[in-house]
Amino acid sequence: MRRCIACRESKPQDQLLRFTFRDGCIEADKDIKNEGRGIYLCRNRECADMALKRKAFNRVLRTNADAEKIERAIDEALGN
């Protein structure tokens, strides 16, 4: 079980999108194999928008990543 950084609901790992933070970059981890700090997000636009609005990625990762790069990683993961 993993917890979504936006809605804070716990769900099985395969029902969530995984993102990794490594070398200052946030990347979508579709295969759940990338190294680096992993964070999870529900597979829907509502949670993605909520995470962006609340700056959840930066809060959880304790960094100041660019919002455009985070949004690009989310769009890649959602297939947009």
C-alpha positions as CSV (number, residue, x, y, z in Angstrom):
1,M,0.0,0.0,0.0
2,R,1.2,3.5,-0.9
3,R,-0.3,6.9,-0.2
4,C,-1.2,9.6,-2.8
5,I,0.5,12.9,-2.0
6,A,-2.6,14.8,-3.1
7,C,-5.7,13.1,-1.6
8,R,-3.7,11.1,1.0
9,E,-5.7,7.9,0.3
10,S,-3.8,4.7,0.7
11,K,-4.1,2.3,-2.3
12,P,-2.2,-0.7,-3.7
13,Q,1.0,0.4,-5.5
14,D,-0.2,-0.7,-8.9
15,Q,-3.2,1.7,-8.8
16,L,-1.0,4.7,-8.4
17,L,1.5,6.6,-10.5
18,R,5.0,6.7,-9.2
19,F,7.4,9.6,-9.7
20,T,11.1,9.7,-8.7
21,F,13.3,12.5,-7.7
22,R,16.9,12.0,-8.6
23,D,19.7,14.5,-9.5
24,G,17.3,17.4,-9.1
25,C,14.8,16.1,-11.7
26,I,11.3,14.7,-11.2
27,E,10.4,11.9,-13.6
28,A,7.5,9.6,-14.2
29,D,8.4,6.1,-13.3
30,K,6.1,3.9,-15.3
31,D,8.0,0.6,-14.7
32,I,8.4,1.3,-10.9
33,K,12.1,0.6,-11.3
34,N,13.9,4.0,-11.3
35,E,16.3,4.7,-8.4
36,G,15.7,7.8,-6.3
37,R,13.1,9.0,-3.9
38,G,9.7,7.7,-4.9
39,I,6.3,9.5,-4.5
40,Y,2.9,8.4,-5.5
41,L,-0.2,10.0,-7.1
42,C,-3.6,8.7,-8.0
43,R,-4.2,8.0,-11.7
44,N,-6.6,10.9,-12.2
45,R,-6.4,14.6,-13.2
46,E,-8.2,15.8,-10.1
47,C,-5.4,14.5,-7.8
48,A,-2.7,15.8,-10.2
49,D,-4.3,19.3,-10.2
50,M,-4.6,19.2,-6.4
51,A,-1.0,18.2,-6.0
52,L,0.1,21.1,-8.3
53,K,-2.1,23.6,-6.5
54,R,-0.9,22.5,-3.0
55,K,2.8,22.2,-4.2
56,A,2.7,18.7,-2.8
57,F,5.7,17.5,-4.9
58,N,8.0,20.2,-3.5
59,R,6.7,19.7,0.1
60,V,7.1,16.0,0.1
61,L,10.5,16.1,-1.6
62,R,11.7,19.1,0.4
63,T,12.9,20.8,-2.8
64,N,11.9,23.7,-5.0
65,A,11.4,22.0,-8.4
66,D,10.0,24.0,-11.3
67,A,6.2,23.7,-11.6
68,E,6.4,23.3,-15.4
69,K,8.7,20.3,-15.1
70,I,6.5,18.7,-12.5
71,E,3.4,19.3,-14.8
72,R,5.3,17.8,-17.7
73,A,6.1,14.7,-15.7
74,I,2.5,14.3,-14.7
75,D,1.3,14.7,-18.3
76,E,3.8,12.1,-19.4
77,A,2.6,9.7,-16.7
78,L,-1.1,10.3,-17.5
79,G,-0.5,9.9,-21.2
80,N,-1.4,13.4,-22.2
